[in-house]
Amino acid sequence: MQYRLIALDMDGTLLNDDHEITPKTAAALQQIAAQGTEIVFCTGRTPLNSIPYMEQLGLHHEGHVIVHNGAATVHTGTHEIVHQFAMEPQALEPYMHYCRQHHIHFDINTAFDIYVDSPEQMQAAAQQMYAKFQSFGLTTQLLPHWSELEQPVLKMSVFGTPEQLDQTHSDWSLWTQAFNMQRSGEFFIDLMHVQASKGTALRALAEQRVIAPEQIMAIGNYYNDLSMLQYAGLGIAVDNSPIDVKAAADEVTASNNDDGVYQMLNKYCGVSV
């Protein structure tokens, strides 16, 4: 089978724990792209801190990234928003109230911007997280009134300790869900449009490109990757995935720190570096 599209989660999958693409994996992706296969990053990140990795590979001129866990698809060359799932922001108010009441940090995302409630009251861990974004030119802004936002709201992201988020997820699961709630990492919960997911965004892009699911390989590591692993003809989990994600995948490869993505590119695409 020649795969026409390879969908890759970034953190915990393509990137090692130093947030790098290893030289071996980078060279393999470049070889595959040169053969005509489209490489698409599918990530919880924003365009501004995902597209630079495509630029690093030299694959950005005609590429795409699926960002905000599927809430938007962006052309990496032009930064045009190809597709996005807009939320009803007023419906987020109860979730925001809960976070304020329980001292849990949250941010509000449009396609390219991140808004925070009160920068001076951010916990140290949140400040450190946003400090890492600055190297990509991504800065937070103070959340204005909804009517003052010029772009649609795509995601509310909640950041806290695993214990805090376990309780938050449990509490919110009892609410009538107007949103797709995803545990996108050990320290994150994301709220998005009810139809937004990596799988639905990948399907929309594939249909636009006239690519059948069986011509797609997807590799991921967490619960927010399940929809794309199940949509793709070949869904692969890296070894550092939770057991439920491994069980849902067609195959399990080595961890993100052991070139798991490269091993699958070598096995199924025949590249070797």
Buried (B, 14 or more C-beta within 10 A) or exposed (E): EEBBBBBBBBBBBBBBEEEEBBEBBBBBBBBBBEEEBBBBBBBBBBBBBBBBBBEEBEBBEEBBBBBBBBBBBBBBBEEEBBBBBBBEBEEBEEBBEBBBEEEBBBBBBBBBBBBBBEEEEBBEEBEEBBEEBEEBEBEBEEBEEEEEBEEBBBBBBBBBEEEBBBBBBEEBEEEEEBBBBBBBBEBBBBBBBEEBBBBBBBBBBBEEBEBEBEBBBBBBBBBBBBBBBBBBBBBBBBBBBBEEBBEBBBBBBBBBBBBBBBBBBBEBBEBEE
